[in-house]
Amino acid sequence: MITMCIALAVACGSFALAFFALDLGTGWSITAGAVGFMVCNFAFGMVIKKKIQAVMDRVQLIMADGQKRLQAKMQRWQLRPPGSIQAAQREVESDTRVFVKEALAATEDLRKFRFWVPMIERQMATAQVQLSWMIKDFKKVDELMPKALMLDPTMSAMKLARLQMLEAPIEEMRKVYEKGVRRLRYNQNALLAGCWSWILVKRGLVDDAFKALTEALKNSDNETLKANHEHLMNNRVAHFTNSGLGDQWYSLQLEEPRVRAQRQRPVYR
């Protein structure tokens, strides 16, 4: 907003200078004003973009460092296992919460650009929704979700997952899915279609889930979608699973990954 005002002021100044001071005529004066506007707008845009990118790079660095420390701890656990899987999960969640909250605090630095970049608050809300989701701060997610940008299938899938958690009407969810999937390119719909079909199965709408997967496979050759489509076609609803989508699916927090306890084999001498 401020950038636009300054650029317009520069454009008017350039026009006035060319028309009144240099007597270049109306045509050249308008050209001078247009050039002044574009140069000013471009220069400010580059400077602000660089500053915003610096903030986002810092957020990504905080996340990368936190995940690196977490991976190092998990590697140590391979040599010396923790007391129980549940205790390890609690420790992972606690450590994750620490560096995600640090990243969330860093995103607040984007707020100072709100008068310069009209969309910055929506971009900030998008980043904060994703970070808040990681630590299951759903109160914050619900507060920010209406402001977030649904620019990728992950955000649309998160919105679907949250509506499922809140037991929203299926028609409301259908609108979210159809809007999100409409603009996706080939093979970009696996997570979103997997999430939607899973929700339909959970709601007892197996025929709708089969139709959704049939339509999704026109724009995808994902093996998980294919397998689930085949299960539903052959009335093997119990075999329906999105586990093949891996961490992307489990990050939606609709299901917990299955962890099999390892049995210790007795050693005979």
VENDAFEN-V646913 format. One record per pair of residues at least 12 apart in sequence whose ideal C-beta (glycine too) atoms are under 7 Angstrom apart, sorted by the first residue. I is the first residue (numbers start at 1). J is the second residue. D is the distance in Angstrom with one decimal. If there is no record, write none. Layout:
I;J;D / I;J;D
//
This chain:
1;115;5.6 / 1;118;5.8 / 2;115;5.0 / 2;116;5.3 / 3;41;6.5 / 3;44;4.5 / 3;45;6.8 / 3;48;7.0 / 3;116;5.4 / 6;40;6.4 / 6;44;6.7 / 7;37;5.0 / 7;40;4.4 / 7;41;4.2 / 7;44;7.0 / 8;37;6.7 / 10;36;4.6 / 10;37;6.4 / 10;40;4.2 / 11;33;4.3 / 11;34;6.8 / 11;36;4.9 / 11;37;3.7 / 12;33;6.7 / 13;36;6.9 / 14;32;4.6 / 14;33;4.8 / 14;35;6.9 / 14;36;3.2 / 15;29;5.0 / 15;30;6.6 / 15;32;6.1 / 15;33;3.5 / 18;32;3.9 / 48;113;6.3 / 48;116;5.3 / 48;117;6.3 / 52;110;6.5 / 52;113;6.1 / 55;106;6.8 / 55;109;4.8 / 55;110;5.5 / 58;106;5.4 / 59;103;5.0 / 59;106;4.9 / 59;107;5.8 / 59;127;7.0 / 62;99;6.0 / 62;102;5.2 / 62;103;4.5 / 62;106;6.0 / 63;99;6.7 / 63;103;5.3 / 66;99;2.7 / 70;92;6.6 / 70;95;5.6 / 70;96;6.8 / 85;259;5.9 / 85;261;7.0 / 96;134;6.6 / 96;135;6.5 / 97;135;4.8 / 100;131;5.3 / 100;134;5.2 / 100;135;4.9 / 103;131;5.6 / 104;128;6.1 / 104;131;5.0 / 104;132;7.0 / 107;124;5.7 / 107;127;5.2 / 107;128;5.7 / 110;124;4.5 / 111;124;6.6 / 121;147;6.7 / 122;147;5.5 / 122;148;6.8 / 122;149;5.3 / 123;149;6.7 / 125;144;4.5 / 125;147;3.9 / 125;148;4.7 / 126;148;4.4 / 126;149;4.8 / 126;155;6.7 / 128;144;5.5 / 129;141;5.6 / 129;144;4.9 / 129;145;5.9 / 129;148;4.7 / 133;158;6.0 / 136;253;6.7 / 141;162;6.3 / 145;159;6.3 / 145;162;6.7 / 150;180;6.2 / 153;180;6.4 / 153;184;6.0 / 153;188;5.8 / 153;189;6.4 / 153;191;5.4 / 153;192;4.4 / 154;191;6.5 / 156;176;6.5 / 156;180;3.0 / 156;192;5.5 / 157;191;5.0 / 157;192;4.9 / 157;195;4.6 / 157;252;5.9 / 158;252;6.5 / 159;176;5.5 / 160;173;5.9 / 160;176;5.6 / 160;177;6.1 / 160;195;5.3 / 160;196;6.2 / 160;199;6.6 / 161;195;6.2 / 161;252;4.2 / 161;253;6.8 / 161;254;5.3 / 163;176;6.7 / 164;199;5.0 / 164;254;6.5 / 170;203;6.0 / 173;199;6.6 / 177;192;6.7 / 177;196;4.5 / 180;192;5.6 / 181;193;6.8 / 184;219;7.0 / 186;219;5.7 / 186;220;6.8 / 187;220;5.2 / 187;221;6.7 / 187;222;6.6 / 189;216;5.6 / 189;219;5.6 / 189;220;5.3 / 190;220;5.9 / 190;222;4.1 / 190;224;6.7 / 190;225;6.1 / 190;245;6.4 / 191;245;6.1 / 191;248;5.2 / 191;249;6.8 / 193;212;6.6 / 193;213;6.7 / 193;216;3.6 / 193;220;6.9 / 193;225;5.9 / 194;224;6.1 / 194;225;6.3 / 194;242;4.6 / 194;245;5.4 / 194;249;6.4 / 195;252;6.2 / 196;212;5.7 / 197;209;4.4 / 197;212;5.1 / 197;213;5.2 / 197;228;6.3 / 198;242;5.5 / 198;254;6.8 / 200;212;6.2 / 201;237;6.5 / 201;240;5.5 / 206;232;6.1 / 206;237;5.8 / 209;232;6.0 / 210;229;7.0 / 210;232;4.3 / 210;233;6.6 / 213;225;5.8 / 213;228;6.0 / 213;229;4.2 / 213;232;6.8 / 214;229;6.6 / 217;229;6.1 / 223;244;6.2 / 224;242;6.2 / 224;244;3.5 / 224;245;5.4 / 227;244;6.8 / 228;240;5.2
//
